[in-house]
Amino acid sequence: MTMRAAYLRALGLAQGASQTEIKAAYRSLAKEWHPDRHQGSSKVQAEERFKAILQAYNQLMLSNSDHAAGRTSARAARNAEGYQRRAPGQAYAQNFQRDQFWGSQFGDAGKPGYNP
């Protein structure tokens, strides 16, 4: 049995289940087996079951090739276009020259080296 099949079985699903079915099964089982809904000795069993359900859901969602490929291709497209993250002030500083502002507001008084 493959890992995917084991994860699907943990969620009570058959092979070929869609992303929507996986999500619905996870939500249903997570509600049922959440440790806060159990008391005493059954709480320990619920914690173990809940962990297994959570792991199965996470692995199935990460292995979903459409989801992973979409995220990767969007990142690759941004990098190919030369997109780079900048600090908030960097973009402003690159598009704004000090002399442009000060010169328009105060004439030569805003330029470096001005001495009245």
C-alpha positions in Angstrom: 0.0 0.0 0.0 1.4 3.4 -0.9 1.6 6.3 1.5 -1.1 8.1 -0.4 -3.5 5.2 -0.1 -2.7 4.9 3.7 -3.5 8.6 4.1 -6.7 8.3 2.2 -7.7 5.3 4.3 -7.0 7.3 7.5 -9.5 9.8 6.2 -12.0 7.1 5.2 -11.7 7.9 1.5 -11.1 5.8 -1.6 -8.3 6.2 -4.2 -8.9 9.1 -6.6 -10.7 11.3 -4.0 -10.8 15.0 -5.0 -9.3 17.8 -3.1 -12.8 18.9 -2.0 -13.6 15.4 -0.7 -10.3 15.3 1.2 -11.1 18.6 2.8 -14.6 17.6 3.7 -13.5 14.3 5.2 -10.8 16.1 7.2 -13.2 18.6 8.7 -15.7 16.0 9.6 -13.2 13.7 11.3 -11.3 16.6 13.0 -14.6 17.7 14.6 -15.4 14.2 15.7 -11.9 13.4 17.1 -10.8 16.7 18.4 -9.3 16.1 21.9 -11.3 18.9 23.5 -14.5 16.9 22.8 -13.3 13.9 24.8 -12.7 13.3 28.5 -10.7 10.9 30.6 -9.0 7.9 29.0 -10.8 8.4 25.6 -9.0 11.8 25.4 -5.6 10.1 24.8 -7.1 7.9 22.1 -8.7 11.0 20.5 -5.4 12.8 20.5 -3.7 10.0 18.7 -6.5 9.7 16.1 -6.6 13.5 15.7 -2.8 13.6 15.0 -3.1 10.8 12.4 -6.0 12.7 10.7 -4.1 15.9 10.7 -0.9 14.3 9.3 -2.9 12.5 6.6 -4.6 15.8 5.5 -1.4 17.7 5.5 0.5 15.1 3.4 -2.4 14.8 0.9 -2.7 18.5 0.5 1.1 19.0 0.1 1.4 16.2 -2.4 -1.4 17.5 -4.5 0.5 18.2 -7.7 -1.8 20.9 -9.0 -1.5 22.9 -5.7 2.3 22.5 -5.5 2.9 23.2 -9.2 0.7 26.3 -9.1 2.7 27.7 -6.1 6.0 26.9 -7.7 5.2 28.3 -11.1 3.9 31.6 -9.6 7.2 32.0 -7.7 9.2 31.1 -10.8 7.2 33.6 -12.9 7.9 36.5 -10.4 11.6 35.6 -10.4 11.8 35.5 -14.2 10.3 39.0 -14.4 13.0 40.3 -12.1 10.7 40.7 -9.1 12.5 41.3 -5.9 11.2 42.0 -2.5 12.3 45.4 -1.2 12.0 47.2 2.1 9.2 49.7 2.1 11.5 52.7 1.9 13.6 51.3 -0.9 11.0 51.6 -3.6 10.3 55.1 -2.6 13.9 56.1 -2.5 14.6 54.6 -6.0 11.7 56.5 -7.6 12.2 59.8 -5.7 15.3 62.0 -6.0 15.9 64.4 -3.1 16.8 67.3 -5.4 13.5 66.9 -7.3 11.5 67.5 -4.2 13.6 70.1 -2.4 14.4 72.0 -5.6 10.7 72.3 -6.5 9.8 73.4 -3.0 12.7 75.6 -2.0 14.7 76.3 -5.1 18.5 76.1 -4.7 18.2 76.0 -0.9 17.4 72.3 -1.0 20.5 71.3 -2.9 23.5 69.9 -1.2 26.3 72.5 -0.8 24.0 75.5 -0.9 25.2 78.2 1.5 23.3 81.5 1.5 
